[in-house]
Every structure is written in C-alpha cells, then in structure tokens.
C-alpha cells in the first residue's frame, strides 16, 4: 500500500498524520507538497529519519487535485490510500481494507476530534452520503486498488471537487465500501467558519458543481468565505 498525503503549510499536523500512516507499515508514504513555507517538508523528512519510514517528499504545483495526481504518479503500491494532512488513520485500517476484499474502493467512517453532539451529526450525514449516493469525500481517506484508479482516470488536476469527480467515475465500476475506521479528522475548518456555516457552504458548493459550475470558480468562492 502507498499512502499519499497532499500538504500545504501543515507543519502543526503533519507528524500526527505521518505517525498514523507509518503504524500501518505501508510500502511507502508520499508527501506531495504544494509549496509549503512553514517547514512542513522538513518535518516530514525528519520524521522519516527518526522512524526509519520510507517517506518520499515530492514537489507539486499547488492544488489538492494536482498534488494527489502527482503523488499517485510516483506511487509503487498495488493499493493507494489518499490521506488528508489534518487527519489520522486508525491502527486497524489496513486490516479492514484486507477484509473488504479486492478489487474494491471506498473510505472510512470519520471521527471529528471534537466532543460536541453536532459533530456526531456531521459524521452521520457524511456516512449516509456514502451509503446512499456512493460518494466518498477526501476527508474520509479514499482508498482504491491501483488498477481501478488508473481505469477511472485518476484524480483530475482541478482546484476543487477532485474527490467528487473520482468518486463519480469509480462508482460506475462498483459501489464503495465504508469501513469502520475511524479516520480521525481535525475540526479546524468547522471551528473557523462555524459548524452551520461550513456545512451550508459545503452543500452550496456541491449543488453548484452539479449544476455545472467550474472547479476553479468554486475554489474562489470557498476561499472568499474564509475572509468574510
């Protein structure tokens, strides 16, 4: 298994993310960095030296779709697992993937690291989306067999919605598996914008995309709300 982590100024969270991935003893961990200026890459390399893990840091043009595609292009594993840098895998994740059988693709139940009940509703809603719509988002740690990833055309090098596009193509090949996980997710984006505001924005973005809005324009809209 190759674990691919897109990063951009993730120095505060990269160690936790790498430690969770390294505990699964994957073939390799690929950090695909989009131009971090806060020492993220240095921390990743020091982690590799201390933990004797096969961590590869590659430079990529900025943009999560581009970074994920770049990481996958150099990956050697038969199975690809795409992990956001603000997330951490459960120690049983690899065993769960093996038991799910191959070929397969999917993601994991989330555990947002915030105790308030409203975050449990977000987790429930995201799991329900996978079961009903067959759509796995990036913060659920998408995993996929290499053959299926290539047949689906891989991640589109777009500014936003790269996970939706890949899920849509993979869904035509087979239903996703939602594994117990959980993948532990940092609550920072909900805390920064507010739970209701962030959830409403996510729905607006999805509806606009379904109606034909371009990913680059949606990225601008998403970023604008960060400063409102």
Backbone as numpy.savetxt, mean C-alpha at the origin, in Angstrom:
# Nx Ny Nz CAx CAy CAz Cx Cy Cz
9.02 -14.04 -1.70 8.18 -12.84 -1.70 9.05 -11.59 -1.70
8.69 -10.63 -2.52 9.31 -9.31 -2.51 8.33 -8.33 -1.89
8.78 -7.57 -0.90 7.97 -6.52 -0.29 8.42 -5.19 -0.88
7.49 -4.43 -1.42 7.80 -3.17 -2.08 7.15 -2.03 -1.31
7.98 -1.06 -0.90 7.52 0.04 -0.05 7.81 1.37 -0.75
6.79 2.11 -1.17 7.02 3.44 -1.73 7.20 4.45 -0.59
8.20 5.31 -0.71 8.47 6.27 0.37 8.65 7.68 -0.17
8.28 8.62 0.66 8.59 10.03 0.44 8.52 10.72 1.79
9.68 11.08 2.32 9.79 11.73 3.63 9.08 10.92 4.72
9.50 9.68 4.87 8.89 8.76 5.84 9.88 8.35 6.94
10.77 9.26 7.32 11.80 8.90 8.30 11.21 8.51 9.65
10.03 9.03 10.00 9.44 8.73 11.30 8.80 7.35 11.36
8.43 6.81 10.21 7.71 5.54 10.21 8.45 4.39 9.52
9.54 4.69 8.81 10.16 3.66 7.97 10.73 2.50 8.78
11.27 2.75 9.97 11.86 1.65 10.75 10.79 0.63 11.14
9.66 1.10 11.64 8.57 0.20 12.03 8.09 -0.61 10.84
7.95 0.03 9.71 7.50 -0.63 8.49 8.49 -1.71 8.05
9.77 -1.35 8.03 10.81 -2.31 7.61 10.92 -3.47 8.58
10.81 -3.19 9.87 10.91 -4.26 10.87 9.80 -5.28 10.69
8.60 -4.80 10.41 7.48 -5.73 10.23 7.65 -6.58 8.97
8.19 -5.98 7.92 8.41 -6.73 6.69 9.57 -7.71 6.85
10.64 -7.28 7.51 11.80 -8.13 7.69 11.48 -9.36 8.53
10.54 -9.24 9.47 10.17 -10.36 10.34 9.58 -11.52 9.55
9.07 -11.26 8.36 8.50 -12.31 7.52 9.57 -13.04 6.71
10.80 -12.56 6.78 11.94 -13.15 6.04 11.65 -13.27 4.54
11.32 -12.14 3.91 11.07 -12.18 2.46 12.38 -12.33 1.69
12.25 -12.61 0.42 13.42 -12.66 -0.44 14.15 -11.33 -0.44
13.38 -10.24 -0.44 13.95 -8.90 -0.50 12.90 -7.88 -0.09
13.39 -6.73 0.34 12.53 -5.57 0.62 13.04 -4.45 -0.27
12.16 -3.90 -1.07 12.55 -2.83 -1.99 11.90 -1.53 -1.54
12.72 -0.57 -1.20 12.24 0.77 -0.85 12.37 1.62 -2.11
11.23 2.02 -2.64 11.20 2.83 -3.87 10.94 4.27 -3.47
12.00 5.07 -3.45 11.92 6.41 -2.88 11.71 7.47 -3.96
10.78 8.39 -3.65 10.44 9.43 -4.62 11.10 10.76 -4.37
12.30 10.75 -3.76 13.04 11.99 -3.54 12.95 12.53 -2.13
12.98 11.66 -1.15 12.90 12.08 0.26 14.04 13.01 0.63
13.72 13.97 1.49 14.72 14.94 1.94 14.89 14.92 3.46
14.35 13.89 4.10 14.39 13.84 5.57 15.20 12.67 6.12
16.02 12.05 5.27 16.85 10.95 5.74 16.20 9.59 5.67
15.07 9.47 4.98 14.40 8.18 4.88 15.31 7.10 4.30
15.99 7.41 3.21 16.83 6.40 2.55 18.00 5.98 3.45
18.59 6.94 4.14 19.68 6.62 5.06 19.22 5.69 6.16
18.04 5.93 6.70 17.51 5.05 7.75 17.26 3.65 7.21
16.77 3.55 5.98 16.52 2.24 5.38 17.83 1.48 5.21
18.87 2.16 4.76 20.16 1.49 4.57 20.77 1.08 5.91
20.64 1.91 6.92 21.17 1.55 8.25 20.40 0.38 8.84
19.10 0.33 8.58 18.31 -0.82 9.03 18.86 -2.10 8.40
19.15 -2.05 7.11 19.67 -3.22 6.41 21.00 -3.67 6.99
21.85 -2.71 7.34 23.16 -3.06 7.90 23.03 -3.70 9.28
22.16 -3.16 10.11 22.00 -3.67 11.48 21.29 -5.02 11.53
20.33 -5.20 10.64 19.47 -6.39 10.72 19.83 -7.46 9.69
20.85 -7.21 8.91 21.29 -8.16 7.88 20.14 -8.54 6.95
19.28 -7.59 6.66 18.16 -7.82 5.75 18.53 -7.37 4.34
17.94 -8.03 3.36 18.19 -7.65 1.97 17.25 -6.51 1.60
17.67 -5.30 1.98 16.89 -4.10 1.68 17.55 -3.35 0.53
16.79 -3.13 -0.52 17.28 -2.44 -1.71 16.58 -1.10 -1.79
17.35 -0.02 -1.90 16.78 1.32 -2.05 16.96 1.76 -3.49
15.85 2.06 -4.16 15.92 2.50 -5.55 15.32 3.90 -5.65
15.90 4.71 -6.50 15.38 6.05 -6.76 14.30 5.98 -7.83
13.26 6.75 -7.63 12.13 6.73 -8.56 11.61 8.14 -8.74
11.01 8.44 -9.89 10.28 9.70 -10.01 9.19 9.74 -8.96
8.89 10.93 -8.46 7.88 11.07 -7.42 6.49 10.69 -7.92
5.71 10.08 -7.05 4.35 9.65 -7.38 4.20 8.19 -7.05
3.21 7.85 -6.21 3.14 6.49 -5.69 2.99 5.45 -6.79
2.17 5.73 -7.83 2.04 4.78 -8.91 3.38 4.51 -9.59
4.13 5.57 -9.84 5.44 5.42 -10.47 6.40 4.65 -9.56
6.36 4.97 -8.29 7.27 4.32 -7.34 6.95 2.83 -7.19
5.68 2.50 -7.13 5.29 1.09 -7.03 5.70 0.33 -8.29
5.47 0.94 -9.45 5.85 0.30 -10.72 7.35 0.11 -10.80
8.11 1.12 -10.35 9.57 1.04 -10.37 10.06 -0.08 -9.46
9.47 -0.16 -8.26 9.87 -1.23 -7.34 9.56 -2.60 -7.89
8.37 -2.76 -8.46 8.00 -4.06 -9.03 8.90 -4.45 -10.20
9.38 -3.46 -10.94 10.20 -3.74 -12.12 11.53 -4.41 -11.74
12.03 -4.12 -10.55 13.32 -4.71 -10.15 13.14 -5.88 -9.19
11.90 -6.18 -8.79 11.65 -7.26 -7.83 11.89 -8.62 -8.46
12.39 -9.54 -7.64 12.71 -10.89 -8.12 11.75 -11.94 -7.59
10.86 -11.58 -6.68 10.01 -12.56 -6.04 8.89 -13.08 -6.93
8.41 -14.28 -6.60 7.25 -14.86 -7.28 5.95 -14.22 -6.80
5.99 -13.65 -5.59 4.85 -12.97 -5.01 5.28 -11.56 -4.64
4.45 -10.58 -4.96 4.74 -9.18 -4.66 3.76 -8.71 -3.59
4.28 -8.05 -2.58 3.45 -7.45 -1.54 3.80 -5.98 -1.46
2.79 -5.13 -1.67 2.99 -3.68 -1.72 2.53 -3.08 -0.39
3.46 -2.49 0.35 3.19 -2.03 1.70 3.45 -0.53 1.81
2.45 0.22 2.26 2.65 1.65 2.48 3.60 1.87 3.65
4.38 2.93 3.58 5.42 3.16 4.58 4.88 3.52 5.95
3.62 3.94 6.03 3.03 4.26 7.33 2.26 3.08 7.91
2.53 1.89 7.39 1.84 0.68 7.82 2.84 -0.38 8.28
2.33 -1.38 8.98 3.17 -2.48 9.46 2.40 -3.79 9.33
3.09 -4.84 8.92 2.47 -6.14 8.70 2.41 -6.94 10.00
1.41 -7.80 10.10 1.33 -8.74 11.20 2.31 -9.88 10.96
2.79 -10.48 12.04 3.81 -11.53 11.92 3.27 -12.79 11.24
1.94 -12.94 11.15 1.35 -14.12 10.51 0.97 -13.88 9.06
1.31 -12.73 8.52 0.86 -12.37 7.17 1.28 -13.36 6.11
2.53 -13.80 6.14 3.02 -14.71 5.11 2.33 -16.07 5.21
2.14 -16.57 6.43 1.41 -17.83 6.60 -0.01 -17.73 6.07
-0.65 -16.60 6.30 -2.00 -16.40 5.79 -2.03 -16.42 4.26
-1.02 -15.82 3.64 -0.96 -15.80 2.19 -0.75 -17.20 1.63
0.09 -17.98 2.31 0.33 -19.35 1.85 -0.94 -20.19 1.93
-1.68 -20.04 3.02 -2.90 -20.82 3.21 -3.99 -20.41 2.22
-3.93 -19.16 1.75 -4.93 -18.70 0.79 -4.80 -19.42 -0.54
-3.59 -19.93 -0.83 -3.36 -20.66 -2.07 -3.04 -19.75 -3.24
-2.48 -20.32 -4.30 -2.10 -19.57 -5.49 -2.71 -20.21 -6.71
-2.95 -19.48 -7.78 -2.74 -18.03 -7.86 -3.83 -17.28 -7.11
-3.47 -16.18 -6.57 -4.43 -15.38 -5.82 -3.91 -13.96 -5.69
-4.82 -13.09 -5.27 -4.41 -11.73 -4.95 -5.38 -11.21 -3.90
-5.01 -10.12 -3.24 -5.90 -9.57 -2.24 -5.19 -8.60 -1.32
-5.69 -8.55 -0.08 -5.12 -7.64 0.91 -5.48 -8.14 2.30
-5.34 -7.26 3.29 -5.51 -7.66 4.68 -6.52 -6.74 5.39
-7.16 -7.31 6.39 -7.95 -6.48 7.29 -7.03 -5.41 7.89
-7.57 -4.24 8.10 -6.81 -3.14 8.69 -7.04 -3.05 10.20
-6.04 -2.54 10.87 -6.19 -2.10 12.26 -5.56 -0.72 12.34
-6.40 0.31 12.29 -5.90 1.68 12.41 -5.51 1.90 13.86
-4.30 2.37 14.09 -3.76 2.42 15.44 -4.28 3.62 16.22
-5.59 3.63 16.40 -6.31 4.65 17.17 -7.47 3.94 17.87
-7.66 4.12 19.17 -8.65 3.33 19.90 -10.10 3.76 19.71
-10.37 4.95 19.20 -11.74 5.43 19.16 -12.62 4.62 18.21
-13.90 4.47 18.57 -14.82 3.59 17.87 -15.01 3.96 16.41
-14.89 5.25 16.08 -15.12 5.65 14.70 -14.10 5.04 13.74
-12.93 4.71 14.25 -11.92 4.07 13.40 -12.27 2.61 13.13
-13.02 2.00 14.06 -13.50 0.64 13.81 -14.53 0.66 12.66
-15.30 1.72 12.55 -16.26 1.85 11.46 -15.53 1.97 10.12
-14.43 2.73 10.12 -13.65 2.86 8.88 -13.11 1.50 8.46
-12.57 0.75 9.42 -12.04 -0.59 9.11 -13.13 -1.50 8.56
-14.29 -1.44 9.19 -15.42 -2.28 8.74 -15.83 -1.91 7.32
-15.94 -0.61 7.05 -16.33 -0.16 5.72 -15.33 -0.56 4.65
-14.05 -0.47 4.97 -13.02 -0.84 3.99 -13.03 -2.34 3.71
-13.27 -3.14 4.74 -13.37 -4.59 4.53 -14.60 -4.94 3.70
-15.70 -4.24 3.98 -16.93 -4.48 3.23 -16.76 -4.15 1.75
-15.99 -3.10 1.46 -15.73 -2.72 0.07 -15.03 -3.85 -0.68
-14.08 -4.51 -0.02 -13.38 -5.61 -0.68 -14.35 -6.76 -0.96
-15.19 -7.08 0.02 -16.09 -8.23 -0.12 -17.18 -7.98 -1.15
-17.66 -6.75 -1.24 -18.79 -6.48 -2.14 -18.35 -6.00 -3.52
-17.33 -5.14 -3.57 -16.90 -4.57 -4.85 -15.63 -5.22 -5.40
-14.95 -6.01 -4.57 -13.71 -6.63 -5.03 -12.61 -5.63 -5.27
-12.63 -4.53 -4.49 -11.67 -3.46 -4.69 -10.78 -3.33 -3.45
-9.48 -3.62 -3.63 -8.52 -3.54 -2.54 -7.71 -2.26 -2.68
-7.63 -1.48 -1.62 -6.86 -0.25 -1.65 -5.43 -0.49 -1.15
-4.56 0.43 -1.49 -3.15 0.27 -1.15 -2.87 0.17 0.33
-3.69 0.86 1.16 -3.42 0.80 2.60 -3.94 -0.49 3.24
-4.39 -1.43 2.40 -4.71 -2.78 2.87 -3.61 -3.77 2.48
-2.48 -3.25 2.01 -1.30 -4.06 1.66 -1.65 -5.08 0.57
-1.73 -4.62 -0.66 -2.06 -5.49 -1.79 -0.95 -6.52 -1.99
-1.35 -7.79 -2.12 -0.40 -8.83 -2.50 -0.92 -9.52 -3.76
-0.01 -10.00 -4.59 -0.41 -10.60 -5.86 0.72 -11.47 -6.39
0.37 -12.58 -6.99 1.36 -13.41 -7.66 1.93 -12.64 -8.84
3.22 -12.80 -9.06 3.91 -12.04 -10.12 3.25 -12.23 -11.49
2.86 -13.45 -11.80 2.25 -13.71 -13.10 0.97 -12.90 -13.28
0.16 -12.83 -12.22 -1.09 -12.06 -12.31 -0.81 -10.57 -12.41
0.19 -10.11 -11.66 0.55 -8.69 -11.72 0.95 -8.31 -13.15
1.77 -9.13 -13.77 2.23 -8.83 -15.14 1.07 -8.91 -16.14
0.22 -9.91 -15.99 -0.92 -10.06 -16.90 -1.89 -8.89 -16.78
-1.98 -8.33 -15.56 -2.87 -7.18 -15.34 -2.25 -5.87 -15.80
-1.00 -5.89 -16.18 -0.34 -4.68 -16.67 0.36 -3.88 -15.60
0.37 -4.38 -14.36 1.08 -3.71 -13.28 0.43 -2.40 -12.86
1.13 -1.69 -12.00 0.63 -0.40 -11.54 0.77 0.65 -12.64
-0.28 1.41 -12.84 -0.22 2.53 -13.77 0.60 3.65 -13.12
1.42 4.33 -13.90 2.27 5.39 -13.38 1.49 6.70 -13.35
0.53 6.74 -12.44 -0.36 7.89 -12.31 -0.18 8.50 -10.93
-0.73 9.71 -10.75 -0.54 10.46 -9.51 -1.44 9.97 -8.38
-2.54 9.33 -8.71 -3.50 8.86 -7.71 -4.35 7.76 -8.34
-4.97 6.94 -7.51 -5.88 5.87 -7.94 -5.18 4.70 -8.60
-3.89 4.59 -8.41 -3.16 3.46 -8.99 -3.65 2.13 -8.42
-4.06 2.14 -7.14 -4.55 0.91 -6.53 -5.91 0.52 -7.09
-6.77 1.50 -7.34 -8.09 1.23 -7.91 -7.96 0.65 -9.31
-7.07 1.22 -10.11 -6.88 0.74 -11.48 -6.38 -0.70 -11.49
-5.39 -1.01 -10.63 -4.86 -2.37 -10.59 -5.93 -3.34 -10.09
-6.66 -2.95 -9.04 -7.71 -3.82 -8.50 -8.76 -4.13 -9.56
-9.11 -3.13 -10.34 -10.14 -3.33 -11.37 -9.70 -4.37 -12.39
-8.42 -4.33 -12.77 -7.93 -5.30 -13.76 -7.77 -6.69 -13.14
-7.29 -6.75 -11.90 -7.12 -8.05 -11.25 -8.47 -8.71 -10.96
-9.48 -7.90 -10.68 -10.80 -8.44 -10.35 -11.38 -9.22 -11.52
-11.00 -8.86 -12.75 -11.48 -9.60 -13.91 -10.85 -10.99 -13.99
-9.73 -11.17 -13.29 -9.03 -12.45 -13.30 -9.45 -13.33 -12.13
-9.97 -12.74 -11.09 -10.39 -13.52 -9.93 -10.73 -12.60 -8.76
-11.59 -13.08 -7.87 -11.98 -12.29 -6.71 -10.81 -12.19 -5.74
-10.67 -11.03 -5.08 -9.58 -10.88 -4.11 -9.88 -11.62 -2.81
-8.81 -12.00 -2.11 -8.93 -12.60 -0.78 -8.64 -11.50 0.25
-9.49 -11.40 1.24 -9.25 -10.48 2.34 -8.79 -11.32 3.53
-7.51 -11.24 3.84 -6.91 -12.07 4.88 -7.00 -11.38 6.25
-6.93 -12.16 7.34 -7.14 -11.60 8.68 -6.13 -10.53 9.07
-4.88 -10.69 8.61 -3.85 -9.72 8.99 -3.71 -9.64 10.50
-3.88 -8.42 11.07 -4.20 -7.19 10.34 -2.94 -6.47 9.87
-3.13 -5.55 8.94 -2.08 -4.59 8.64 -2.36 -3.36 9.51
-1.35 -2.95 10.26 -1.50 -1.85 11.21 -1.23 -0.53 10.49
-2.22 0.36 10.50 -2.18 1.59 9.69 -2.10 2.81 10.60
-1.19 3.71 10.30 -1.06 4.96 11.04 -2.30 5.82 10.77
-2.89 6.41 11.82 -4.11 7.21 11.63 -3.86 8.65 11.21
-2.65 9.00 10.83 -2.27 10.40 10.69 -3.14 11.17 9.71
-3.53 10.57 8.57 -4.29 11.36 7.59 -5.69 11.66 8.11
-6.28 10.74 8.87 -7.59 11.01 9.46 -7.47 12.04 10.58
-6.38 12.00 11.34 -6.19 12.95 12.42 -5.90 14.35 11.88
-5.18 14.43 10.76 -4.84 15.73 10.18 -6.07 16.42 9.62
-6.91 15.68 8.89 -8.07 16.28 8.24 -9.34 16.17 9.06
-9.37 15.21 9.97 -10.61 14.87 10.66 -11.23 13.65 10.02
-11.79 12.77 10.83 -12.30 11.50 10.33 -13.40 11.70 9.30
-14.38 12.53 9.61 -15.50 12.72 8.69 -15.02 13.39 7.40
-14.19 14.41 7.54 -13.71 15.14 6.36 -12.88 14.24 5.46
-11.98 13.43 6.05 -11.14 12.55 5.26 -11.97 11.48 4.56
-12.93 10.90 5.28 -13.78 9.86 4.68 -14.62 10.43 3.55
-15.17 11.61 3.76 -15.97 12.26 2.72 -15.11 12.58 1.50
-13.89 13.05 1.73 -12.99 13.33 0.61 -12.68 12.06 -0.17
-12.43 10.96 0.52 -12.15 9.69 -0.15 -13.30 9.28 -1.06
-14.54 9.42 -0.57 -15.69 9.08 -1.38 -15.83 10.01 -2.58
-15.59 11.31 -2.37 -15.67 12.26 -3.48 -14.67 11.91 -4.58
-13.46 11.57 -4.18 -12.41 11.22 -5.13 -12.82 9.98 -5.93
-13.35 8.98 -5.24 -13.75 7.75 -5.92 -14.87 7.99 -6.91
-15.85 8.77 -6.50 -16.99 9.06 -7.40 -16.51 9.86 -8.61
-15.65 10.85 -8.38 -15.13 11.66 -9.48 -14.33 10.80 -10.46
-13.56 9.88 -9.93 -12.77 9.00 -10.79 -13.68 8.10 -11.62
-14.73 7.57 -10.99 -15.67 6.71 -11.70 -16.36 7.47 -12.83
-16.48 8.79 -12.66 -17.13 9.61 -13.69 -16.15 10.13 -14.73
-14.89 9.71 -14.63 -13.94 10.05 -15.68 -12.89 11.09 -15.35
-12.83 11.56 -14.10 -11.82 12.56 -13.74 -10.42 11.95 -13.85
-9.46 12.77 -14.30 -8.09 12.30 -14.48 -7.37 12.19 -13.14
-6.53 11.16 -12.96 -5.79 10.99 -11.70 -4.97 12.21 -11.31
-4.36 12.91 -12.28 -3.54 14.08 -11.95 -4.40 15.18 -11.34
-5.58 15.39 -11.87 -6.47 16.40 -11.33 -6.97 16.01 -9.94
-7.25 14.74 -9.76 -7.69 14.26 -8.44 -6.59 14.42 -7.41
-5.35 14.21 -7.82 -4.22 14.40 -6.90 -4.15 15.85 -6.44
-4.35 16.78 -7.36 -4.33 18.20 -7.00 -5.45 18.52 -6.02
-6.63 17.96 -6.28 -7.77 18.20 -5.38 -7.48 17.62 -4.00
-6.89 16.44 -3.96 -6.58 15.79 -2.67 -5.57 16.61 -1.88
-4.54 17.12 -2.59 -3.50 17.90 -1.91 -4.01 19.27 -1.46
-4.92 19.85 -2.23 -5.43 21.17 -1.86 -6.13 21.14 -0.50
-6.84 20.08 -0.22 -7.58 20.00 1.03 -6.66 19.90 2.23
-5.42 19.54 2.01 -4.46 19.45 3.10 -4.13 20.83 3.66
-4.30 21.84 2.81 -3.91 23.21 3.22 -5.13 24.10 3.48
-6.34 23.55 3.27 -7.55 24.36 3.49 -7.78 24.62 4.97
